């Protein structure tokens, strides 16, 4: 599950997907097993539809931003 300070969480059911880490902490890979997996938006307000992701391998990057102190992961 992707965590957010504002409660804007997303998740993919574990049975449908596999995550693989890399040497870069800001990059991982998502493998969808089967015809598709659903990316669920888990928030009770200001929500959007569940997104259907087709079978395949996807590169996932954590969003970063530059600040005067250096690079940091973006927070909602």
N, C-alpha and C positions, 0 to 999 in steps of 0.2 A: 504494500500500500504506500502510495505517495502521501507524506504528511505535510500539513500546512498549518501555519499559525492561525489562519482564519477559519479552519475547519473545512477547507476545500479539498477533501480527500478523494483520491481515485484508486481503484484496484481492479486487478484481473484475477479471476478465479484460478487458484493454483493448479487445479486439475486440467485447465486449458492452456497453461503457459509455463515456460521455464525461463528463469533469468540467469544470465551468465555474467560474472564480473570480469573486469579487465585490470590492467596495471594502473589505469587512470581512474581515480575515484569519481570523476564526473561523467564516465561513460560505462554503460553496460549494454548487453544484448538481450532482447526479448524474443523467444521462439514460441510461436503460436502452434499448438499441437491440435490437429483436427481441422475441420473446415473453417472455424473462426473462434474467436474469444470475445467476450464482452468486456469493455472498459467501463466500469460503473462509477458514476459520480455520486459519492456518498455524502450528501448534505441535504438537510431538510428544507432549505430556502434557497432562492436564487440559483436553482439547479439547471442542468442541461440534460438532454437525452443521453441514454447509454449509447456508447459508440461501439460498433461491431468492427473488429479488426480481422481481416482475412488471414488465413494460414500463411506462415512465412517467418523470416528472421528479420528483426528490426533493431537498428542501432538507437539507443535511448541516451540522450544527453541531458544532464542536469543543467538548468539555465544558470549562468553566472553573470555578474556585473562588475564593472570596475569602480572602485571607490578611491578616495585619496590614500586610504590605507592599503590598497591592493585589490586583488580579485576576491570575490566572495560569492557564495551560492545565493541566488535570488530567493527571497522570502515573500510569500503572499501577504 
